[in-house]
């Protein structure tokens, strides 16, 4: 049905942090990629958006029902389906205008965004530690993530050479000693 009846926009559209938008017949449409099944509780798929912001997608839509569009990538073999996007849920920014569900929606999106930021930060720190370039290995304190309370962030485990040597001296088997020593 999509291939036969849906319209394919000629120009690709760029995905932004605010979603995807285009004008069709002098009317503007805004769409967002949500996680979960279509129609369920909708929250933006923040992880997918982070990986795809700035990419251009070909859009297919049903001119009779503009609530859903499909995003495609242009490949050497033709169009490849990527994701479905739904009409963007608009929330009021003013607290006095917000409905009950809007405050929860904003809080959950903010929480997910912070979780992904901390996850990315911790991943970066693990890579730096593997290469001997972390702040602690250089004698500095690890900087905090801006805008995130310390409850989200994991504290760096401080170890010194004396603690490592004490652990090694307390072990009895040679293999355990070699394993522990090779970690550091």
Secondary structure, DSSP 8 states (H G I E B T S, - for coil): -HHHHSEE-SS-EE-BTTBEEEEETTEEEEEE-BSSSTTSS--B-HHHHHHHTT-EEEEEEETTEEEEEEEEEEETTEEEEEEEEEE-----SSGGG--HHHHHHHHHHHHHHHHHHHHHHHHHHHHHHHTT-STGGGT------TT--TTTS-------HHHHHHHHHH--SHHHHHHHHHH-
